């Protein structure tokens, strides 16, 4: 089984909590997992992992965080073809369009996406949201 990197950006702690649950689910399924804030890893290092779980909340007009996460993801995109990828994040307004856009973007990059249209939790993840994060991590580990 290949190593998984769970990489996230979080402003309020909601997406960080989701990232920890995704990592826990993948570890519970037997995977070796490294957990990183996006500032702690380069796109080159991320591309070395067999599978990636990427987490970012909705920002601004339903977009990825522009200071760190979007530049990281943009630099990583050309290396996603055929790679197993899970997307997750939280939001607190609108309807989660940022996740649908991000999912489509990763899909057009050739990523082998896990989960249906990414996993989005409204504000802080509740017990069901955390269970869904663990299940996403376990599915990524398969």
C-alpha positions in Angstrom: 0.0 0.0 0.0 1.3 3.4 -0.9 1.7 6.3 1.5 -1.0 8.9 1.7 -0.5 12.6 2.3 -3.4 14.6 3.9 -2.7 18.2 3.1 -5.0 21.1 4.2 -5.5 24.8 4.8 -7.7 25.9 7.6 -8.7 29.4 8.8 -11.1 28.5 11.6 -10.1 25.0 12.5 -13.0 23.3 10.7 -11.1 21.9 7.8 -8.2 21.0 10.1 -10.6 18.9 12.2 -11.8 17.2 9.0 -8.2 16.6 7.9 -7.5 14.8 11.2 -10.5 12.6 10.7 -9.6 11.8 7.1 -6.1 10.8 8.3 -7.6 8.7 11.1 -9.9 6.9 8.7 -7.0 6.1 6.3 -4.8 4.9 9.2 -7.7 2.7 10.5 -7.8 1.1 7.1 -4.1 0.2 7.3 -2.5 3.1 5.4 0.6 4.9 6.3 -0.4 8.6 6.5 1.4 11.9 6.8 -0.7 15.0 7.8 0.5 18.4 6.7 -0.7 22.0 6.7 -0.2 23.2 3.1 2.6 25.5 4.3 4.5 22.5 5.5 4.9 20.7 2.1 5.9 21.6 -1.4 4.0 20.5 -4.5 7.1 18.4 -5.5 7.0 16.5 -2.2 3.3 16.0 -2.4 3.6 14.5 -5.9 5.8 11.8 -4.5 2.9 10.3 -2.5 0.8 7.5 -3.9 -2.5 9.1 -2.9 -3.5 12.6 -1.7 -6.3 13.9 0.5 -6.6 17.7 -0.1 -8.6 20.0 2.2 -9.5 23.6 1.8 -12.6 25.6 2.9 -14.6 27.9 0.7 -13.3 31.4 0.6 -14.5 34.7 -0.8 -16.8 34.1 -3.7 -16.8 30.3 -3.2 -13.2 29.6 -4.2 -10.1 28.0 -2.8 -8.0 30.0 -0.4 -5.8 32.2 -2.6 -2.7 33.0 -0.5 -1.4 29.5 0.0 -3.7 26.7 -1.1 -4.7 27.7 -4.6 -1.1 28.4 -5.7 -0.1 25.0 -4.1 -2.9 23.2 -5.9 -2.2 25.0 -9.2 1.5 23.8 -9.0 0.4 20.3 -8.2 -2.3 19.9 -10.9 0.0 18.7 -13.7 1.0 15.8 -11.5 -2.5 14.5 -10.6 -3.1 12.4 -13.7 -3.8 8.8 -12.6 -3.2 9.7 -8.9 -5.8 8.7 -6.3 -7.2 12.0 -4.8 -9.8 12.9 -2.2 -11.1 16.5 -1.8 -12.7 17.9 1.4 -13.4 21.2 3.1 -15.9 23.3 5.0 -18.1 26.2 4.1 -20.5 28.6 5.8 -22.6 30.2 3.1 -24.0 29.6 -0.4 -24.4 26.0 -1.5 -20.9 24.5 -1.8 -20.2 25.5 -5.5 -16.5 25.8 -4.7 -16.3 22.1 -4.1 -18.1 21.2 -7.3 -15.7 23.5 -9.2 -12.7 22.1 -7.5 -13.8 18.5 -8.1 -14.3 19.3 -11.8 -10.9 21.0 -12.0 -9.2 17.9 -10.4 -11.2 15.6 -12.6 -10.1 17.5 -15.8 -6.5 17.1 -14.5 -6.9 13.4 -14.7 -7.1 12.6 -11.0 -8.6 9.4 -9.9 -11.1 11.0 -7.5 -12.4 9.2 -4.5 -15.8 10.2 -3.1 -18.8 11.7 -4.9 -18.0 15.3 -5.8 -15.8 15.9 -2.8 -16.8 16.0 0.9 -18.1 19.4 2.1 -19.2 20.1 5.6 -21.3 23.1 6.6 -19.3 25.0 9.2 -17.8 22.8 11.9 -18.1 19.1 11.1 -20.7 17.3 13.4 -20.5 13.6 14.3 -21.9 12.6 10.9 -19.5 14.9 9.1 -16.5 13.4 11.0 -17.7 9.9 10.3 -17.9 10.8 6.6 -14.3 12.1 6.8 -13.1 8.9 8.3 -15.0 6.9 5.6 -13.4 9.1 2.9 -9.9 8.4 4.4 -10.7 4.6 4.5 -11.9 4.7 0.9 -8.7 6.5 -0.2 -6.6 3.8 1.6 -8.2 1.0 -0.4 
